[in-house]
């Protein structure tokens, strides 16, 4: 599942171009992206207060890592592998915080929206 989600992310990045993806990531502060993701997840998944705090930290950590990866300006293949690793770790951490039903809904939401997390 993680690879599928990461693949969707990579496909989206390739479609809009690596440079456009980089501009989008660099143009939006990590904190802003993490807050937006957490708000969306809270609304869709019905997170508890405790879950919201944990999910917010997970989203912040991932957003910061993605920004560093993009700013390193490595080749597309290496960047993609690094992004896959970040999203895989994020999913493992989320699975530990969310109830099974919430996690399934989260994965479905990501697939439908082609979301980065």
C-alpha positions as a printed Julia matrix, in Angstrom:
117×3 Matrix{Float64}:
   0.0    0.0     0.0
   2.79   2.41    0.91
   4.43   1.85   -2.43
   1.13   2.44   -4.24
   0.58   5.72   -2.42
   4.16   6.79   -3.01
   3.79   5.77   -6.65
   0.73   7.97   -6.98
   2.71  10.82   -5.48
   5.58  10.21   -7.87
   3.23  10.02  -10.84
   1.66  13.32   -9.84
   5.1   14.86   -9.5
   6.16  13.62  -12.92
   2.96  14.88  -14.52
   3.42  18.38  -13.18
   7.17  18.19  -13.55
   9.81  17.87  -10.9
  10.58  21.56  -10.98
   6.91  22.47  -10.39
   6.71  20.02   -7.49
   9.87  21.53   -6.02
   8.46  25.04   -6.4
   5.23  24.0    -4.68
   7.08  22.4    -1.76
   9.56  25.24   -1.44
   6.83  27.87   -1.79
   4.69  26.5     1.03
   6.21  26.37    4.51
   6.37  22.88    6.02
   4.31  24.02    8.99
   1.54  25.33    6.74
   1.4   22.07    4.76
   1.37  20.01    7.96
  -1.41  22.11    9.5
  -3.53  21.84    6.34
  -3.06  18.06    6.21
  -3.89  17.69    9.9
  -7.04  19.8     9.57
  -8.21  17.78    6.58
  -7.48  14.5     8.36
  -9.25  15.68   11.52
 -12.37  16.54    9.54
 -12.43  13.38    7.41
 -11.25  10.86   10.0
 -12.84  12.32   13.14
  -9.58  12.42   15.09
  -9.65  12.67   18.86
  -7.72  15.49   20.54
  -4.87  13.11   21.34
  -4.8   11.73   17.81
  -4.82  15.25   16.37
  -1.7   16.13   18.36
   0.12  12.96   17.28
  -0.98  13.23   13.65
   0.05  16.9    13.61
   3.56  15.96   14.72
   3.77  13.14   12.18
   2.65  15.49    9.4
   5.14  18.15   10.53
   8.02  15.69   10.59
   7.17  14.4     7.1
   6.69  17.9     5.66
  10.1   18.98    6.97
  11.76  15.87    5.56
  10.13  16.37    2.15
  11.29  19.96    2.06
  14.89  18.94    2.84
  14.81  16.26    0.15
  13.49  18.67   -2.47
  15.96  21.39   -1.51
  18.88  18.96   -1.88
  18.23  18.98   -5.65
  19.43  15.44   -6.23
  18.53  13.48   -9.33
  14.91  12.49   -9.85
  15.54   8.81   -9.11
  17.25   9.49   -5.78
  14.66  12.13   -4.84
  11.85   9.69   -5.58
  13.45   6.95   -3.46
  13.88   9.38   -0.57
  10.28  10.56   -0.85
   9.07   6.94   -0.9
  10.98   6.34    2.32
   9.45   9.4     4.03
   5.9    8.46    3.04
   6.41   4.84    4.06
   7.62   5.9     7.51
   4.74   8.37    7.81
   2.23   5.63    7.07
   3.78   3.32    9.67
   3.58   6.06   12.29
  -0.01   6.93   11.36
  -1.05   3.28   11.5
   0.16   3.18   15.11
  -1.96   6.23   16.01
  -5.15   5.66   14.03
  -7.82   3.03   14.57
  -7.97   0.44   11.75
 -11.09   2.02   10.27
  -9.51   5.49   10.35
  -6.33   4.24    8.7
  -8.27   2.5     5.93
 -10.25   5.69    5.36
  -7.01   7.7     5.31
  -5.5    5.4     2.66
  -8.67   5.61    0.58
  -8.64   9.41    0.88
  -5.03   9.53   -0.29
  -5.74   7.31   -3.29
  -8.8    9.31   -4.33
  -7.1   12.68   -3.97
  -3.64  11.64   -5.08
  -2.61  13.4    -1.89
   0.94  13.57   -0.57
   0.02  12.66    2.87
